[in-house]
Each structure stands twice: as structure tokens, then as C-alpha cells.
Amino acid sequence: MIVPAETACAEIEVRKSRFIACAFYCDSFDALKKAIADTRALHPGARHVVHAAIIGTQFSVSDDREPKNTAGRPVLEVLKGSGVTNVGLTVTRYFGGILLGTGGLVKAYGDSAKAVLAVLKTEEYTPRVPVLIRVGYELHDQAQRILTACQATDINCDFADSVTVTAMVPASCKDRLEHDFSEASNGRATPVWC
């Protein structure tokens, strides 16, 4: 499965209307709602914020007050053809004063989606699992190195009597991580899989 590696944006102009398309990693409908709300906040003068998303095997689409099936549906069809999953795509339209008609809208929104997908960087999807590890302060730096070597993401540290480290780790690294922490701590630090 291919997923977005980072957020990408592209802009096109069609008969004085601006279409700003942004594609981003999206693995839940809550994340999609937040992205749409953030886009609306970023573009308060825009007339429409259309979206389409593929999250696993589910779809979401909205024309946002454009005529039915002239905005979100063309964006979704472009997404489906891209082979990218866990992706959200918004297209923000600043109306330029000239009506495009249904065919013009379908083409403009579809072309916006194609433009952003042309610059979107993707990567192979890697299933990740959450892990929690408690270590002494003397092992904090080594814990960071071990997690980085395992390509962990979302690494957070909570400093109290000891250091509690949480992260998202590729599922394929579980055995390696358990071994490395056991070696580094002489068996005192054991990853807890959440």
C-alpha cells in the first residue's frame, strides 16, 4: 500500500477562480474533519472547501455547496486512480466571478486533484504499534538511539523518577527492540506493547 509521506499543495487557476488543492496523510475520519476545519480557518474568504478521502477501504466525499457530483466526486475518482490510500485531499475554491458550468467544475476539480498528486511524495505503508518503555536517566540517550535505529516515530519522553518513553514502532521491529533494550539495560528495561 502506498500512503502520503508528507503534505503537498498545488494551485491552478480556471477562468479567474483559484483552486488550491492539498493532499495529506489521513488514517481516520476525525483527522479528516480536523484537516477540513483547519483548511476553512486558513482560507476564511474561500467560497468552497471540497474534499475527498480514502481511509483504508472507506471513502468520504463532499461537494461543499457546489452542484451535486461536480466537485468531490471528480476528486475522489482521481484519488482512486492514484493507488494512494490513507489520503485526504481538500480543494479550496476562491470564486473568480465567472460560472464554470457543471462540465467546467468537474474538469477544474479533477485537474486540481491531478496537480497536487503530481507533486505528492509517497511511501510504502508500514504498520506501526505503540510501545512504552521506562528507563533510568542514564539510559535515556541510548533509548533514543535504539528507537531511532528502529525507525520509531512520535517519540515522547516524560521525565519523573525515571524516563517514560512512548513511540510508534514498525511492527517488524518488535523482536529487535526487545533484544536491544534488554542488552542495553541488562534486562531491567522491557518494552510494553500497548
C-alpha positions as CSV (number, residue, x, y, z in Angstrom):
1,M,0.0,0.0,0.0
2,I,1.2,3.5,-0.9
3,V,0.5,6.4,1.5
4,P,1.4,10.1,1.6
5,A,4.9,10.7,3.1
6,E,4.1,14.4,3.7
7,T,1.6,17.1,2.9
8,A,1.6,18.6,-0.6
9,C,-0.3,21.5,-2.1
10,A,-0.8,22.8,-5.7
11,E,-2.8,25.7,-7.1
12,I,-4.4,26.2,-10.5
13,E,-6.5,29.0,-11.9
14,V,-9.5,28.4,-14.2
15,R,-11.3,31.5,-15.6
16,K,-10.3,33.7,-12.7
17,S,-11.2,31.1,-10.0
18,R,-8.4,29.9,-7.8
19,F,-8.3,26.2,-6.9
20,I,-5.9,25.3,-4.1
21,A,-5.5,21.5,-3.6
22,C,-3.8,19.9,-0.6
23,A,-3.2,16.2,-0.1
24,F,-2.2,14.7,3.2
25,Y,-1.9,11.5,5.2
26,C,-5.2,10.7,6.8
27,D,-6.0,7.5,8.7
28,S,-9.2,8.4,10.5
29,F,-12.4,10.4,9.9
30,D,-11.6,12.5,13.0
31,A,-8.3,13.5,11.4
32,L,-10.1,14.3,8.1
33,K,-12.7,16.5,10.0
34,K,-9.8,18.4,11.7
35,A,-8.0,18.9,8.4
36,I,-11.1,20.3,6.7
37,A,-11.7,22.6,9.7
38,D,-8.1,23.8,9.6
39,T,-8.4,24.5,5.9
40,R,-11.5,26.5,6.4
41,A,-9.7,28.5,9.1
42,L,-6.7,29.1,6.8
43,H,-9.0,30.3,3.9
44,P,-11.9,32.2,5.5
45,G,-12.6,34.1,2.3
46,A,-12.9,31.0,0.2
47,R,-16.3,30.1,-1.2
48,H,-15.9,26.3,-1.1
49,V,-13.7,23.7,0.6
50,V,-14.4,20.4,-1.2
51,H,-12.9,17.2,0.0
52,A,-12.4,13.5,-0.8
53,A,-10.6,10.9,1.2
54,I,-9.7,7.2,1.0
55,I,-9.2,5.8,4.5
56,G,-8.5,2.1,4.4
57,T,-11.4,0.7,2.3
58,Q,-13.7,3.6,3.1
59,F,-14.4,6.8,1.2
60,S,-15.5,10.3,2.2
61,V,-16.6,13.0,-0.3
62,S,-18.2,16.4,-0.2
63,D,-19.2,18.9,-2.8
64,D,-19.5,21.7,-0.2
65,R,-22.4,23.6,-1.9
66,E,-21.1,23.1,-5.4
67,P,-23.7,21.4,-7.7
68,K,-24.1,17.7,-6.8
69,N,-21.2,15.4,-8.1
70,T,-19.3,18.3,-9.8
71,A,-16.6,18.7,-7.1
72,G,-15.9,15.9,-4.5
73,R,-16.7,13.1,-6.9
74,P,-14.2,14.0,-9.5
75,V,-11.5,14.5,-6.8
76,L,-12.4,11.0,-5.4
77,E,-12.2,9.4,-8.8
78,V,-8.7,10.9,-9.3
79,L,-7.7,9.6,-5.8
80,K,-9.0,6.1,-6.6
81,G,-6.9,6.0,-9.8
82,S,-3.7,7.1,-8.0
83,G,-3.3,3.9,-5.9
84,V,-2.7,6.0,-2.8
85,T,-4.6,5.1,0.4
86,N,-5.0,6.7,3.8
87,V,-5.1,10.0,2.0
88,G,-7.2,13.1,2.3
89,L,-7.5,15.8,-0.3
90,T,-9.1,19.2,0.0
91,V,-9.7,21.7,-2.8
92,T,-10.3,25.3,-1.7
93,R,-12.0,27.4,-4.3
94,Y,-11.9,31.2,-4.5
95,F,-14.7,32.2,-6.9
96,G,-13.5,34.5,-9.7
97,G,-16.8,35.8,-10.8
98,I,-17.3,33.5,-13.9
99,L,-19.6,30.5,-13.7
100,L,-17.8,27.3,-15.0
101,G,-20.9,25.1,-15.6
102,T,-21.1,21.5,-14.5
103,G,-18.5,20.3,-17.0
104,G,-16.1,23.1,-16.2
105,L,-16.4,22.3,-12.5
106,V,-15.8,18.6,-12.9
107,K,-12.7,19.4,-15.0
108,A,-11.4,22.1,-12.7
109,Y,-11.7,20.0,-9.5
110,G,-10.3,16.9,-11.3
111,D,-7.4,18.9,-12.6
112,S,-6.7,20.3,-9.1
113,A,-6.5,16.8,-7.7
114,K,-4.2,15.7,-10.5
115,A,-1.9,18.7,-9.9
116,V,-1.4,18.0,-6.2
117,L,-0.9,14.3,-6.7
118,A,1.8,15.0,-9.3
119,V,3.9,16.7,-6.5
120,L,2.8,14.4,-3.6
121,K,5.6,12.3,-2.2
122,T,4.5,8.8,-1.2
123,E,6.0,5.8,0.7
124,E,5.2,2.2,1.3
125,Y,2.8,1.8,4.3
126,T,4.5,0.3,7.3
127,P,2.2,-1.0,10.1
128,R,3.2,0.5,13.4
129,V,2.5,-0.5,17.0
130,P,2.7,1.7,20.2
131,V,5.3,1.0,22.7
132,L,6.1,2.3,26.2
133,I,9.5,1.9,27.9
134,R,10.7,3.0,31.4
135,V,14.4,3.6,31.7
136,G,16.7,5.3,34.1
137,Y,18.1,8.7,33.2
138,E,21.5,7.1,32.4
139,L,19.8,5.1,29.6
140,H,17.8,8.0,28.1
141,D,20.2,8.8,25.3
142,Q,20.7,5.2,24.4
143,A,17.0,4.6,24.4
144,Q,16.7,7.5,21.9
145,R,19.4,5.9,19.7
146,I,17.7,2.4,19.8
147,L,14.3,3.9,18.9
148,T,15.8,6.0,16.0
149,A,17.6,2.9,14.7
150,C,14.2,1.1,14.6
151,Q,12.7,4.0,12.7
152,A,10.3,4.9,15.5
153,T,8.0,7.9,15.1
154,D,6.1,10.0,17.6
155,I,8.8,9.6,20.2
156,N,7.7,11.3,23.5
157,C,9.6,11.4,26.9
158,D,8.1,12.0,30.3
159,F,10.7,12.8,32.9
160,A,9.9,11.9,36.6
161,D,11.6,9.4,38.9
162,S,12.6,7.6,35.7
163,V,12.1,8.4,32.0
164,T,8.9,7.0,30.4
165,V,9.3,6.9,26.6
166,T,6.4,6.3,24.2
167,A,6.7,5.8,20.5
168,M,5.2,4.2,17.4
169,V,7.5,1.4,16.1
170,P,7.2,-0.7,12.9
171,A,5.6,-4.0,13.9
172,S,8.5,-5.8,12.2
173,C,11.0,-4.3,14.8
174,K,9.4,-5.7,17.9
175,D,11.9,-8.5,18.5
176,R,14.9,-6.3,17.7
177,L,13.6,-3.6,20.1
178,E,13.1,-6.1,22.9
179,H,16.6,-7.5,22.4
180,D,18.3,-4.1,22.2
181,F,16.6,-2.8,25.3
182,S,17.4,-6.0,27.2
183,E,21.1,-5.7,26.2
184,A,21.4,-2.0,27.0
185,S,19.8,-2.3,30.4
186,N,21.0,-5.8,31.5
187,G,17.4,-7.0,31.4
188,R,15.9,-4.1,33.5
189,A,14.1,-2.3,30.7
190,T,11.4,-4.2,28.9
191,P,9.2,-2.7,26.2
192,V,5.4,-2.8,26.9
193,W,3.4,-3.1,23.8
194,C,0.2,-1.1,24.1
